[in-house]
C-alpha cells in the first residue's frame, strides 16, 4: 500500500492480452461493472470515442451518497495506457490511470490515482475519514472484477 496521503495503486495479472484489457477498460458500457462506486458512464459534450481530450460523465454512488463527475481523457494508448482527469481543468483534479504491460500470454494491469484534494482536510473529499485507503481498496476491487470479466470467472 502506498503511504502517500494523495496517491494509491493496485496491480493484477490477467490472462488476457493488453489489447483486450484496454478495450474493456475503455468501453463506457462495461467500465461501471468493474468499479465499486461507478454505476454508469456516458460520453459528454459531443465526444463519442475514447481519445485524448474526449469527455465523459461518470455517475457514482457510495453508501447513500450519489454524484456525477465530469472527466476528460488524458491518455489513450491502445494496449498500454488509459487515463482521465476528474474534473477537467481543475487545478486539484484527480487523475486515474490504468497502465497495461504484456506478461507472456497475459497482461499486468496497474490502476493508480493521484487525488490532491485528499491533502486538503477543509475541502471535500479531504474531510472523509479513510477516503484515500478506501480509494486504494477500490482499485483492487476494480482490478479483481476486470480479471473475472476477462477470464470468464465469477
C-alpha positions in Angstrom: 0.0 0.0 0.0 1.3 3.4 -0.9 1.9 5.6 2.1 1.2 8.9 0.3 -1.9 10.7 1.5 -2.9 11.6 -2.0 -1.9 8.6 -4.2 -2.6 4.9 -4.4 -2.4 1.9 -6.7 -3.1 -1.8 -7.2 -1.8 -4.3 -9.7 -3.0 -7.6 -11.0 -2.0 -10.2 -13.6 -4.8 -11.1 -16.1 -4.9 -14.0 -18.6 -5.8 -11.7 -21.5 -3.8 -9.7 -23.9 -3.1 -5.9 -23.5 -5.5 -5.0 -26.4 -8.4 -7.0 -24.8 -7.7 -5.3 -21.4 -7.6 -1.8 -23.0 -10.8 -2.5 -24.9 -12.7 -3.5 -21.8 -11.4 -0.5 -19.7 -12.3 2.0 -22.4 -15.8 0.7 -23.0 -18.1 3.1 -21.1 -20.8 0.5 -21.1 -18.7 -2.1 -19.3 -16.5 0.2 -17.2 -19.1 0.6 -14.4 -19.3 -3.2 -14.0 -15.8 -3.0 -12.6 -15.9 -0.2 -10.0 -17.4 -0.4 -6.6 -18.6 3.3 -6.9 -19.3 3.9 -10.6 -22.8 3.0 -11.7 -23.0 4.5 -15.2 -20.8 6.3 -17.7 -21.7 8.2 -20.9 -19.9 10.3 -23.4 -20.3 14.0 -22.7 -20.1 17.3 -24.6 -20.1 15.8 -28.1 -17.5 13.1 -27.5 -18.2 9.7 -28.9 -14.9 7.7 -28.6 -12.0 7.3 -26.2 -9.3 9.6 -27.5 -7.2 12.2 -25.7 -9.4 15.2 -25.0 -12.7 13.2 -25.1 -15.1 14.0 -22.3 -17.4 11.6 -20.4 -19.5 11.7 -17.3 -19.4 9.1 -14.6 -22.4 8.6 -12.2 -21.3 7.3 -8.9 -22.7 6.0 -5.6 -21.0 5.3 -2.2 -23.5 4.3 0.5 -26.4 6.8 0.4 -24.3 9.5 -1.4 -24.7 9.8 -5.2 -22.9 12.2 -7.5 -21.7 12.6 -11.1 -18.2 13.5 -12.2 -17.2 15.0 -15.5 -14.0 13.5 -16.9 -11.5 14.2 -19.7 -9.3 11.6 -21.2 -5.6 12.4 -20.8 -4.1 9.2 -22.2 -5.5 6.8 -24.7 -2.7 4.5 -25.9 -4.4 1.2 -27.0 -2.9 -1.8 -25.2 -0.8 0.3 -23.0 -2.5 3.1 -21.1 -5.8 4.8 -20.4 -6.1 7.8 -18.1 -8.6 10.5 -17.2 -8.8 13.6 -15.1 -11.7 14.5 -12.8 -12.9 17.2 -13.1 -11.4 18.5 -16.3 -9.1 21.5 -16.0 -9.4 21.8 -12.2 -6.1 22.7 -10.5 -6.6 19.9 -7.9 -8.2 17.4 -10.3 -7.8 13.7 -9.5 -6.1 11.6 -12.2 -7.0 7.9 -12.7 -4.6 5.8 -14.7 -4.6 2.2 -16.0 -1.2 1.0 -17.2 -1.1 -2.2 -19.1 2.0 -4.3 -19.9 2.3 -7.6 -21.7 3.3 -10.6 -19.5 3.7 -13.8 -21.5 0.2 -14.6 -22.9 -1.4 -12.2 -20.4 -1.1 -8.7 -19.0 -0.2 -6.9 -15.8 -2.6 -4.1 -15.2 -1.9 -1.3 -12.6 -4.6 1.2 -11.6 -3.3 4.4 -9.9 -4.9 7.6 -8.6 -3.4 10.9 -7.7 -6.0 12.9 -5.7 -4.5 16.2 -4.5 -7.8 17.2 -2.7 -7.2 14.4 -0.2 -4.4 16.5 1.4 -6.8 19.4 2.0 -8.8 18.5 5.1 -11.0 21.5 5.0 -12.3 20.7 1.5 -14.4 17.6 0.4 -13.2 14.9 -0.1 -10.3 15.5 2.2 -12.8 15.6 5.0 -13.8 12.0 4.6 -12.0 9.8 7.1 -10.2 7.0 5.3 -11.1 8.1 1.8 -7.6 7.5 0.4 -7.4 4.0 1.8 -10.9 3.3 0.5 -9.9 4.5 -3.0 -6.9 2.2 -3.0 -9.1 -0.7 -1.8 -11.5 0.2 -4.7 -8.6 -0.1 -7.1 -8.0 -3.7 -6.0 -11.7 -4.5 -6.3 -11.9 -2.9 -9.8 -8.9 -4.9 -11.0 -10.3 -8.2 -9.5 -13.5 -7.5 -11.3 -11.6 -6.9 -14.6 -9.8 -10.1 -14.2 -13.0 -12.0 -13.5 -14.7 -10.4 -16.6 -11.8 -11.1 -18.9 -11.0 -14.6 -17.7 -14.7 -15.6 -17.6 -14.8 -16.4 -13.9 -17.0 -15.0 -11.2 
